[in-house]
Amino acid sequence: MSNQNHDHATTQPSERLPGRSFTDPNRPLGEDLIERADPHGGDPEEGVYGRAPEHFRIGHGVPERAKGVAVLRKAEELMASGNPRGDTEDGRRRAIELACGRCGVRIEEYDRYLSGDEELQSLHAAVMAAAAAGAQNI
């Protein structure tokens, strides 16, 4: 396969797949969000030696954002497969709960990340809106 054919084969897909960026389907969902995260942000004591966080710090770092994005990617995958469907608020919440379990993130932990990070909230809203719209098209 020549480079010209290879380049043509790797161009943007005609439709955005679950877990891919809304703006550039060639990139993973939330990759830009993780890139903009503060590498030294977040709570340095969180999860160290099994300690539970004692307080909430705004300004999540890379690990917190990466966990949040992983949950959203998995939730979108689950809703795209229809298990659970994203056509109801309960279905979308259940998808987040299942995704948290599969990613090793407690639902309370995800909710805490979401409540303190406007960019993650925006991505969450976009994923939920896409799931609701996609479920109506099925």
Phi and psi in radians as a Rosetta constraint file:
Dihedral C 1 N 2 CA 2 C 2 CIRCULARHARMONIC -1.336 0.35
Dihedral N 2 CA 2 C 2 N 3 CIRCULARHARMONIC 2.856 0.35
Dihedral C 2 N 3 CA 3 C 3 CIRCULARHARMONIC -1.042 0.35
Dihedral N 3 CA 3 C 3 N 4 CIRCULARHARMONIC -0.634 0.35
Dihedral C 3 N 4 CA 4 C 4 CIRCULARHARMONIC -1.089 0.35
Dihedral N 4 CA 4 C 4 N 5 CIRCULARHARMONIC -0.788 0.35
Dihedral C 4 N 5 CA 5 C 5 CIRCULARHARMONIC -1.190 0.35
Dihedral N 5 CA 5 C 5 N 6 CIRCULARHARMONIC -0.673 0.35
Dihedral C 5 N 6 CA 6 C 6 CIRCULARHARMONIC -1.098 0.35
Dihedral N 6 CA 6 C 6 N 7 CIRCULARHARMONIC -0.768 0.35
Dihedral C 6 N 7 CA 7 C 7 CIRCULARHARMONIC -1.082 0.35
Dihedral N 7 CA 7 C 7 N 8 CIRCULARHARMONIC -0.678 0.35
Dihedral C 7 N 8 CA 8 C 8 CIRCULARHARMONIC -1.161 0.35
Dihedral N 8 CA 8 C 8 N 9 CIRCULARHARMONIC -0.625 0.35
Dihedral C 8 N 9 CA 9 C 9 CIRCULARHARMONIC -1.249 0.35
Dihedral N 9 CA 9 C 9 N 10 CIRCULARHARMONIC -0.401 0.35
Dihedral C 9 N 10 CA 10 C 10 CIRCULARHARMONIC -1.795 0.35
Dihedral N 10 CA 10 C 10 N 11 CIRCULARHARMONIC 0.236 0.35
Dihedral C 10 N 11 CA 11 C 11 CIRCULARHARMONIC -1.249 0.35
Dihedral N 11 CA 11 C 11 N 12 CIRCULARHARMONIC 3.019 0.35
Dihedral C 11 N 12 CA 12 C 12 CIRCULARHARMONIC -0.961 0.35
Dihedral N 12 CA 12 C 12 N 13 CIRCULARHARMONIC 2.360 0.35
Dihedral C 12 N 13 CA 13 C 13 CIRCULARHARMONIC -1.200 0.35
Dihedral N 13 CA 13 C 13 N 14 CIRCULARHARMONIC 2.721 0.35
Dihedral C 13 N 14 CA 14 C 14 CIRCULARHARMONIC -1.207 0.35
Dihedral N 14 CA 14 C 14 N 15 CIRCULARHARMONIC -0.468 0.35
Dihedral C 14 N 15 CA 15 C 15 CIRCULARHARMONIC -2.266 0.35
Dihedral N 15 CA 15 C 15 N 16 CIRCULARHARMONIC 2.475 0.35
Dihedral C 15 N 16 CA 16 C 16 CIRCULARHARMONIC -1.258 0.35
Dihedral N 16 CA 16 C 16 N 17 CIRCULARHARMONIC 2.279 0.35
Dihedral C 16 N 17 CA 17 C 17 CIRCULARHARMONIC -1.592 0.35
Dihedral N 17 CA 17 C 17 N 18 CIRCULARHARMONIC 2.718 0.35
Dihedral C 17 N 18 CA 18 C 18 CIRCULARHARMONIC -1.017 0.35
Dihedral N 18 CA 18 C 18 N 19 CIRCULARHARMONIC 2.437 0.35
Dihedral C 18 N 19 CA 19 C 19 CIRCULARHARMONIC 1.497 0.35
Dihedral N 19 CA 19 C 19 N 20 CIRCULARHARMONIC 0.053 0.35
Dihedral C 19 N 20 CA 20 C 20 CIRCULARHARMONIC -1.895 0.35
Dihedral N 20 CA 20 C 20 N 21 CIRCULARHARMONIC 2.719 0.35
Dihedral C 20 N 21 CA 21 C 21 CIRCULARHARMONIC -1.055 0.35
Dihedral N 21 CA 21 C 21 N 22 CIRCULARHARMONIC 2.551 0.35
Dihedral C 21 N 22 CA 22 C 22 CIRCULARHARMONIC -1.280 0.35
Dihedral N 22 CA 22 C 22 N 23 CIRCULARHARMONIC -0.556 0.35
Dihedral C 22 N 23 CA 23 C 23 CIRCULARHARMONIC -1.594 0.35
Dihedral N 23 CA 23 C 23 N 24 CIRCULARHARMONIC -0.555 0.35
Dihedral C 23 N 24 CA 24 C 24 CIRCULARHARMONIC -2.430 0.35
Dihedral N 24 CA 24 C 24 N 25 CIRCULARHARMONIC 1.660 0.35
Dihedral C 24 N 25 CA 25 C 25 CIRCULARHARMONIC -1.046 0.35
Dihedral N 25 CA 25 C 25 N 26 CIRCULARHARMONIC -0.179 0.35
Dihedral C 25 N 26 CA 26 C 26 CIRCULARHARMONIC -1.398 0.35
Dihedral N 26 CA 26 C 26 N 27 CIRCULARHARMONIC -0.204 0.35
Dihedral C 26 N 27 CA 27 C 27 CIRCULARHARMONIC -1.880 0.35
Dihedral N 27 CA 27 C 27 N 28 CIRCULARHARMONIC 2.628 0.35
Dihedral C 27 N 28 CA 28 C 28 CIRCULARHARMONIC -1.153 0.35
Dihedral N 28 CA 28 C 28 N 29 CIRCULARHARMONIC 2.630 0.35
Dihedral C 28 N 29 CA 29 C 29 CIRCULARHARMONIC -1.023 0.35
Dihedral N 29 CA 29 C 29 N 30 CIRCULARHARMONIC 2.253 0.35
Dihedral C 29 N 30 CA 30 C 30 CIRCULARHARMONIC 1.383 0.35
Dihedral N 30 CA 30 C 30 N 31 CIRCULARHARMONIC 0.064 0.35
Dihedral C 30 N 31 CA 31 C 31 CIRCULARHARMONIC -1.026 0.35
Dihedral N 31 CA 31 C 31 N 32 CIRCULARHARMONIC -0.737 0.35
Dihedral C 31 N 32 CA 32 C 32 CIRCULARHARMONIC -1.148 0.35
Dihedral N 32 CA 32 C 32 N 33 CIRCULARHARMONIC -0.574 0.35
Dihedral C 32 N 33 CA 33 C 33 CIRCULARHARMONIC -1.128 0.35
Dihedral N 33 CA 33 C 33 N 34 CIRCULARHARMONIC -0.738 0.35
Dihedral C 33 N 34 CA 34 C 34 CIRCULARHARMONIC -1.201 0.35
Dihedral N 34 CA 34 C 34 N 35 CIRCULARHARMONIC -0.677 0.35
Dihedral C 34 N 35 CA 35 C 35 CIRCULARHARMONIC -1.087 0.35
Dihedral N 35 CA 35 C 35 N 36 CIRCULARHARMONIC -0.575 0.35
Dihedral C 35 N 36 CA 36 C 36 CIRCULARHARMONIC -1.489 0.35
Dihedral N 36 CA 36 C 36 N 37 CIRCULARHARMONIC -0.081 0.35
Dihedral C 36 N 37 CA 37 C 37 CIRCULARHARMONIC -1.211 0.35
Dihedral N 37 CA 37 C 37 N 38 CIRCULARHARMONIC 2.641 0.35
Dihedral C 37 N 38 CA 38 C 38 CIRCULARHARMONIC -1.315 0.35
Dihedral N 38 CA 38 C 38 N 39 CIRCULARHARMONIC 2.051 0.35
Dihedral C 38 N 39 CA 39 C 39 CIRCULARHARMONIC -1.106 0.35
Dihedral N 39 CA 39 C 39 N 40 CIRCULARHARMONIC -0.327 0.35
Dihedral C 39 N 40 CA 40 C 40 CIRCULARHARMONIC -1.957 0.35
Dihedral N 40 CA 40 C 40 N 41 CIRCULARHARMONIC 0.239 0.35
Dihedral C 40 N 41 CA 41 C 41 CIRCULARHARMONIC -1.456 0.35
Dihedral N 41 CA 41 C 41 N 42 CIRCULARHARMONIC -3.078 0.35
Dihedral C 41 N 42 CA 42 C 42 CIRCULARHARMONIC 1.460 0.35
Dihedral N 42 CA 42 C 42 N 43 CIRCULARHARMONIC -2.970 0.35
Dihedral C 42 N 43 CA 43 C 43 CIRCULARHARMONIC -1.768 0.35
Dihedral N 43 CA 43 C 43 N 44 CIRCULARHARMONIC 1.929 0.35
Dihedral C 43 N 44 CA 44 C 44 CIRCULARHARMONIC -1.164 0.35
Dihedral N 44 CA 44 C 44 N 45 CIRCULARHARMONIC -0.315 0.35
Dihedral C 44 N 45 CA 45 C 45 CIRCULARHARMONIC -1.580 0.35
Dihedral N 45 CA 45 C 45 N 46 CIRCULARHARMONIC -0.224 0.35
Dihedral C 45 N 46 CA 46 C 46 CIRCULARHARMONIC -1.134 0.35
Dihedral N 46 CA 46 C 46 N 47 CIRCULARHARMONIC 2.222 0.35
Dihedral C 46 N 47 CA 47 C 47 CIRCULARHARMONIC 1.324 0.35
Dihedral N 47 CA 47 C 47 N 48 CIRCULARHARMONIC 0.044 0.35
Dihedral C 47 N 48 CA 48 C 48 CIRCULARHARMONIC -1.380 0.35
Dihedral N 48 CA 48 C 48 N 49 CIRCULARHARMONIC 2.151 0.35
Dihedral C 48 N 49 CA 49 C 49 CIRCULARHARMONIC 0.926 0.35
Dihedral N 49 CA 49 C 49 N 50 CIRCULARHARMONIC 0.622 0.35
Dihedral C 49 N 50 CA 50 C 50 CIRCULARHARMONIC 1.342 0.35
Dihedral N 50 CA 50 C 50 N 51 CIRCULARHARMONIC 0.122 0.35
Dihedral C 50 N 51 CA 51 C 51 CIRCULARHARMONIC -1.249 0.35
Dihedral N 51 CA 51 C 51 N 52 CIRCULARHARMONIC 2.399 0.35
Dihedral C 51 N 52 CA 52 C 52 CIRCULARHARMONIC -1.449 0.35
Dihedral N 52 CA 52 C 52 N 53 CIRCULARHARMONIC 2.569 0.35
Dihedral C 52 N 53 CA 53 C 53 CIRCULARHARMONIC -1.130 0.35
Dihedral N 53 CA 53 C 53 N 54 CIRCULARHARMONIC 2.378 0.35
Dihedral C 53 N 54 CA 54 C 54 CIRCULARHARMONIC -1.627 0.35
Dihedral N 54 CA 54 C 54 N 55 CIRCULARHARMONIC -0.323 0.35
Dihedral C 54 N 55 CA 55 C 55 CIRCULARHARMONIC -2.625 0.35
Dihedral N 55 CA 55 C 55 N 56 CIRCULARHARMONIC 2.877 0.35
Dihedral C 55 N 56 CA 56 C 56 CIRCULARHARMONIC -1.821 0.35
Dihedral N 56 CA 56 C 56 N 57 CIRCULARHARMONIC 2.267 0.35
Dihedral C 56 N 57 CA 57 C 57 CIRCULARHARMONIC -2.012 0.35
Dihedral N 57 CA 57 C 57 N 58 CIRCULARHARMONIC 2.239 0.35
Dihedral C 57 N 58 CA 58 C 58 CIRCULARHARMONIC -1.368 0.35
Dihedral N 58 CA 58 C 58 N 59 CIRCULARHARMONIC 2.613 0.35
Dihedral C 58 N 59 CA 59 C 59 CIRCULARHARMONIC 1.751 0.35
Dihedral N 59 CA 59 C 59 N 60 CIRCULARHARMONIC 0.944 0.35
Dihedral C 59 N 60 CA 60 C 60 CIRCULARHARMONIC -1.031 0.35
Dihedral N 60 CA 60 C 60 N 61 CIRCULARHARMONIC 2.554 0.35
Dihedral C 60 N 61 CA 61 C 61 CIRCULARHARMONIC -1.666 0.35
Dihedral N 61 CA 61 C 61 N 62 CIRCULARHARMONIC -2.923 0.35
Dihedral C 61 N 62 CA 62 C 62 CIRCULARHARMONIC -1.024 0.35
Dihedral N 62 CA 62 C 62 N 63 CIRCULARHARMONIC -0.834 0.35
Dihedral C 62 N 63 CA 63 C 63 CIRCULARHARMONIC -1.058 0.35
Dihedral N 63 CA 63 C 63 N 64 CIRCULARHARMONIC -0.736 0.35
Dihedral C 63 N 64 CA 64 C 64 CIRCULARHARMONIC -1.156 0.35
Dihedral N 64 CA 64 C 64 N 65 CIRCULARHARMONIC -0.778 0.35
Dihedral C 64 N 65 CA 65 C 65 CIRCULARHARMONIC -1.163 0.35
Dihedral N 65 CA 65 C 65 N 66 CIRCULARHARMONIC -0.677 0.35
Dihedral C 65 N 66 CA 66 C 66 CIRCULARHARMONIC -1.096 0.35
Dihedral N 66 CA 66 C 66 N 67 CIRCULARHARMONIC -0.689 0.35
Dihedral C 66 N 67 CA 67 C 67 CIRCULARHARMONIC -1.126 0.35
Dihedral N 67 CA 67 C 67 N 68 CIRCULARHARMONIC -0.786 0.35
Dihedral C 67 N 68 CA 68 C 68 CIRCULARHARMONIC -1.075 0.35
Dihedral N 68 CA 68 C 68 N 69 CIRCULARHARMONIC -0.752 0.35
Dihedral C 68 N 69 CA 69 C 69 CIRCULARHARMONIC -1.162 0.35
Dihedral N 69 CA 69 C 69 N 70 CIRCULARHARMONIC -0.694 0.35
Dihedral C 69 N 70 CA 70 C 70 CIRCULARHARMONIC -1.067 0.35
Dihedral N 70 CA 70 C 70 N 71 CIRCULARHARMONIC -0.723 0.35
Dihedral C 70 N 71 CA 71 C 71 CIRCULARHARMONIC -1.096 0.35
Dihedral N 71 CA 71 C 71 N 72 CIRCULARHARMONIC -0.770 0.35
Dihedral C 71 N 72 CA 72 C 72 CIRCULARHARMONIC -1.132 0.35
Dihedral N 72 CA 72 C 72 N 73 CIRCULARHARMONIC -0.710 0.35
Dihedral C 72 N 73 CA 73 C 73 CIRCULARHARMONIC -1.059 0.35
Dihedral N 73 CA 73 C 73 N 74 CIRCULARHARMONIC -0.843 0.35
Dihedral C 73 N 74 CA 74 C 74 CIRCULARHARMONIC -1.158 0.35
Dihedral N 74 CA 74 C 74 N 75 CIRCULARHARMONIC -0.714 0.35
Dihedral C 74 N 75 CA 75 C 75 CIRCULARHARMONIC -1.076 0.35
Dihedral N 75 CA 75 C 75 N 76 CIRCULARHARMONIC -0.733 0.35
Dihedral C 75 N 76 CA 76 C 76 CIRCULARHARMONIC -1.124 0.35
Dihedral N 76 CA 76 C 76 N 77 CIRCULARHARMONIC -0.706 0.35
Dihedral C 76 N 77 CA 77 C 77 CIRCULARHARMONIC -1.043 0.35
Dihedral N 77 CA 77 C 77 N 78 CIRCULARHARMONIC -0.800 0.35
Dihedral C 77 N 78 CA 78 C 78 CIRCULARHARMONIC -1.091 0.35
Dihedral N 78 CA 78 C 78 N 79 CIRCULARHARMONIC -0.789 0.35
Dihedral C 78 N 79 CA 79 C 79 CIRCULARHARMONIC -1.196 0.35
Dihedral N 79 CA 79 C 79 N 80 CIRCULARHARMONIC -0.586 0.35
Dihedral C 79 N 80 CA 80 C 80 CIRCULARHARMONIC -1.156 0.35
Dihedral N 80 CA 80 C 80 N 81 CIRCULARHARMONIC -0.536 0.35
Dihedral C 80 N 81 CA 81 C 81 CIRCULARHARMONIC -1.468 0.35
Dihedral N 81 CA 81 C 81 N 82 CIRCULARHARMONIC -0.107 0.35
Dihedral C 81 N 82 CA 82 C 82 CIRCULARHARMONIC 1.434 0.35
Dihedral N 82 CA 82 C 82 N 83 CIRCULARHARMONIC 0.278 0.35
Dihedral C 82 N 83 CA 83 C 83 CIRCULARHARMONIC -2.372 0.35
Dihedral N 83 CA 83 C 83 N 84 CIRCULARHARMONIC 1.509 0.35
Dihedral C 83 N 84 CA 84 C 84 CIRCULARHARMONIC -1.497 0.35
Dihedral N 84 CA 84 C 84 N 85 CIRCULARHARMONIC 2.850 0.35
Dihedral C 84 N 85 CA 85 C 85 CIRCULARHARMONIC -1.282 0.35
Dihedral N 85 CA 85 C 85 N 86 CIRCULARHARMONIC 2.649 0.35
Dihedral C 85 N 86 CA 86 C 86 CIRCULARHARMONIC -1.712 0.35
Dihedral N 86 CA 86 C 86 N 87 CIRCULARHARMONIC 0.312 0.35
Dihedral C 86 N 87 CA 87 C 87 CIRCULARHARMONIC -1.431 0.35
Dihedral N 87 CA 87 C 87 N 88 CIRCULARHARMONIC -0.198 0.35
Dihedral C 87 N 88 CA 88 C 88 CIRCULARHARMONIC -2.211 0.35
Dihedral N 88 CA 88 C 88 N 89 CIRCULARHARMONIC 2.790 0.35
Dihedral C 88 N 89 CA 89 C 89 CIRCULARHARMONIC -1.075 0.35
Dihedral N 89 CA 89 C 89 N 90 CIRCULARHARMONIC -0.708 0.35
Dihedral C 89 N 90 CA 90 C 90 CIRCULARHARMONIC -1.101 0.35
Dihedral N 90 CA 90 C 90 N 91 CIRCULARHARMONIC -0.706 0.35
Dihedral C 90 N 91 CA 91 C 91 CIRCULARHARMONIC -1.135 0.35
Dihedral N 91 CA 91 C 91 N 92 CIRCULARHARMONIC -0.715 0.35
Dihedral C 91 N 92 CA 92 C 92 CIRCULARHARMONIC -1.187 0.35
Dihedral N 92 CA 92 C 92 N 93 CIRCULARHARMONIC -0.692 0.35
Dihedral C 92 N 93 CA 93 C 93 CIRCULARHARMONIC -1.151 0.35
Dihedral N 93 CA 93 C 93 N 94 CIRCULARHARMONIC -0.697 0.35
Dihedral C 93 N 94 CA 94 C 94 CIRCULARHARMONIC -1.108 0.35
Dihedral N 94 CA 94 C 94 N 95 CIRCULARHARMONIC -0.666 0.35
Dihedral C 94 N 95 CA 95 C 95 CIRCULARHARMONIC -1.091 0.35
Dihedral N 95 CA 95 C 95 N 96 CIRCULARHARMONIC -0.718 0.35
Dihedral C 95 N 96 CA 96 C 96 CIRCULARHARMONIC -1.112 0.35
Dihedral N 96 CA 96 C 96 N 97 CIRCULARHARMONIC -0.757 0.35
Dihedral C 96 N 97 CA 97 C 97 CIRCULARHARMONIC -1.084 0.35
Dihedral N 97 CA 97 C 97 N 98 CIRCULARHARMONIC -0.785 0.35
Dihedral C 97 N 98 CA 98 C 98 CIRCULARHARMONIC -1.124 0.35
Dihedral N 98 CA 98 C 98 N 99 CIRCULARHARMONIC -0.724 0.35
Dihedral C 98 N 99 CA 99 C 99 CIRCULARHARMONIC -1.110 0.35
Dihedral N 99 CA 99 C 99 N 100 CIRCULARHARMONIC -0.697 0.35
Dihedral C 99 N 100 CA 100 C 100 CIRCULARHARMONIC -1.029 0.35
Dihedral N 100 CA 100 C 100 N 101 CIRCULARHARMONIC -0.788 0.35
Dihedral C 100 N 101 CA 101 C 101 CIRCULARHARMONIC -1.069 0.35
Dihedral N 101 CA 101 C 101 N 102 CIRCULARHARMONIC -0.717 0.35
Dihedral C 101 N 102 CA 102 C 102 CIRCULARHARMONIC -1.270 0.35
Dihedral N 102 CA 102 C 102 N 103 CIRCULARHARMONIC -0.434 0.35
Dihedral C 102 N 103 CA 103 C 103 CIRCULARHARMONIC -1.676 0.35
Dihedral N 103 CA 103 C 103 N 104 CIRCULARHARMONIC -0.051 0.35
Dihedral C 103 N 104 CA 104 C 104 CIRCULARHARMONIC 1.289 0.35
Dihedral N 104 CA 104 C 104 N 105 CIRCULARHARMONIC 0.531 0.35
Dihedral C 104 N 105 CA 105 C 105 CIRCULARHARMONIC -2.058 0.35
Dihedral N 105 CA 105 C 105 N 106 CIRCULARHARMONIC 2.246 0.35
Dihedral C 105 N 106 CA 106 C 106 CIRCULARHARMONIC -1.180 0.35
Dihedral N 106 CA 106 C 106 N 107 CIRCULARHARMONIC 2.539 0.35
Dihedral C 106 N 107 CA 107 C 107 CIRCULARHARMONIC -1.071 0.35
Dihedral N 107 CA 107 C 107 N 108 CIRCULARHARMONIC -0.601 0.35
Dihedral C 107 N 108 CA 108 C 108 CIRCULARHARMONIC -1.135 0.35
Dihedral N 108 CA 108 C 108 N 109 CIRCULARHARMONIC -0.675 0.35
Dihedral C 108 N 109 CA 109 C 109 CIRCULARHARMONIC -1.120 0.35
Dihedral N 109 CA 109 C 109 N 110 CIRCULARHARMONIC -0.782 0.35
Dihedral C 109 N 110 CA 110 C 110 CIRCULARHARMONIC -1.082 0.35
Dihedral N 110 CA 110 C 110 N 111 CIRCULARHARMONIC -0.799 0.35
Dihedral C 110 N 111 CA 111 C 111 CIRCULARHARMONIC -1.055 0.35
Dihedral N 111 CA 111 C 111 N 112 CIRCULARHARMONIC -0.643 0.35
Dihedral C 111 N 112 CA 112 C 112 CIRCULARHARMONIC -1.187 0.35
Dihedral N 112 CA 112 C 112 N 113 CIRCULARHARMONIC -0.750 0.35
Dihedral C 112 N 113 CA 113 C 113 CIRCULARHARMONIC -1.051 0.35
Dihedral N 113 CA 113 C 113 N 114 CIRCULARHARMONIC -0.755 0.35
Dihedral C 113 N 114 CA 114 C 114 CIRCULARHARMONIC -1.139 0.35
Dihedral N 114 CA 114 C 114 N 115 CIRCULARHARMONIC -0.716 0.35
Dihedral C 114 N 115 CA 115 C 115 CIRCULARHARMONIC -1.183 0.35
Dihedral N 115 CA 115 C 115 N 116 CIRCULARHARMONIC -0.425 0.35
Dihedral C 115 N 116 CA 116 C 116 CIRCULARHARMONIC -1.861 0.35
Dihedral N 116 CA 116 C 116 N 117 CIRCULARHARMONIC 0.162 0.35
Dihedral C 116 N 117 CA 117 C 117 CIRCULARHARMONIC -2.375 0.35
Dihedral N 117 CA 117 C 117 N 118 CIRCULARHARMONIC 1.810 0.35
Dihedral C 117 N 118 CA 118 C 118 CIRCULARHARMONIC -1.091 0.35
Dihedral N 118 CA 118 C 118 N 119 CIRCULARHARMONIC -0.646 0.35
Dihedral C 118 N 119 CA 119 C 119 CIRCULARHARMONIC -1.188 0.35
Dihedral N 119 CA 119 C 119 N 120 CIRCULARHARMONIC -0.676 0.35
Dihedral C 119 N 120 CA 120 C 120 CIRCULARHARMONIC -1.176 0.35
Dihedral N 120 CA 120 C 120 N 121 CIRCULARHARMONIC -0.659 0.35
Dihedral C 120 N 121 CA 121 C 121 CIRCULARHARMONIC -1.059 0.35
Dihedral N 121 CA 121 C 121 N 122 CIRCULARHARMONIC -0.724 0.35
Dihedral C 121 N 122 CA 122 C 122 CIRCULARHARMONIC -1.119 0.35
Dihedral N 122 CA 122 C 122 N 123 CIRCULARHARMONIC -0.754 0.35
Dihedral C 122 N 123 CA 123 C 123 CIRCULARHARMONIC -1.145 0.35
Dihedral N 123 CA 123 C 123 N 124 CIRCULARHARMONIC -0.723 0.35
Dihedral C 123 N 124 CA 124 C 124 CIRCULARHARMONIC -1.017 0.35
Dihedral N 124 CA 124 C 124 N 125 CIRCULARHARMONIC -0.823 0.35
Dihedral C 124 N 125 CA 125 C 125 CIRCULARHARMONIC -1.083 0.35
Dihedral N 125 CA 125 C 125 N 126 CIRCULARHARMONIC -0.714 0.35
Dihedral C 125 N 126 CA 126 C 126 CIRCULARHARMONIC -1.127 0.35
Dihedral N 126 CA 126 C 126 N 127 CIRCULARHARMONIC -0.735 0.35
Dihedral C 126 N 127 CA 127 C 127 CIRCULARHARMONIC -1.137 0.35
Dihedral N 127 CA 127 C 127 N 128 CIRCULARHARMONIC -0.756 0.35
Dihedral C 127 N 128 CA 128 C 128 CIRCULARHARMONIC -1.168 0.35
Dihedral N 128 CA 128 C 128 N 129 CIRCULARHARMONIC -0.684 0.35
Dihedral C 128 N 129 CA 129 C 129 CIRCULARHARMONIC -1.149 0.35
Dihedral N 129 CA 129 C 129 N 130 CIRCULARHARMONIC -0.722 0.35
Dihedral C 129 N 130 CA 130 C 130 CIRCULARHARMONIC -1.138 0.35
Dihedral N 130 CA 130 C 130 N 131 CIRCULARHARMONIC -0.669 0.35
Dihedral C 130 N 131 CA 131 C 131 CIRCULARHARMONIC -1.152 0.35
Dihedral N 131 CA 131 C 131 N 132 CIRCULARHARMONIC -0.733 0.35
Dihedral C 131 N 132 CA 132 C 132 CIRCULARHARMONIC -1.130 0.35
Dihedral N 132 CA 132 C 132 N 133 CIRCULARHARMONIC -0.748 0.35
Dihedral C 132 N 133 CA 133 C 133 CIRCULARHARMONIC -1.183 0.35
Dihedral N 133 CA 133 C 133 N 134 CIRCULARHARMONIC -0.719 0.35
Dihedral C 133 N 134 CA 134 C 134 CIRCULARHARMONIC -1.142 0.35
Dihedral N 134 CA 134 C 134 N 135 CIRCULARHARMONIC -0.645 0.35
Dihedral C 134 N 135 CA 135 C 135 CIRCULARHARMONIC -1.198 0.35
Dihedral N 135 CA 135 C 135 N 136 CIRCULARHARMONIC -0.539 0.35
Dihedral C 135 N 136 CA 136 C 136 CIRCULARHARMONIC -1.277 0.35
Dihedral N 136 CA 136 C 136 N 137 CIRCULARHARMONIC -0.442 0.35
Dihedral C 136 N 137 CA 137 C 137 CIRCULARHARMONIC -1.455 0.35
Dihedral N 137 CA 137 C 137 N 138 CIRCULARHARMONIC -0.165 0.35
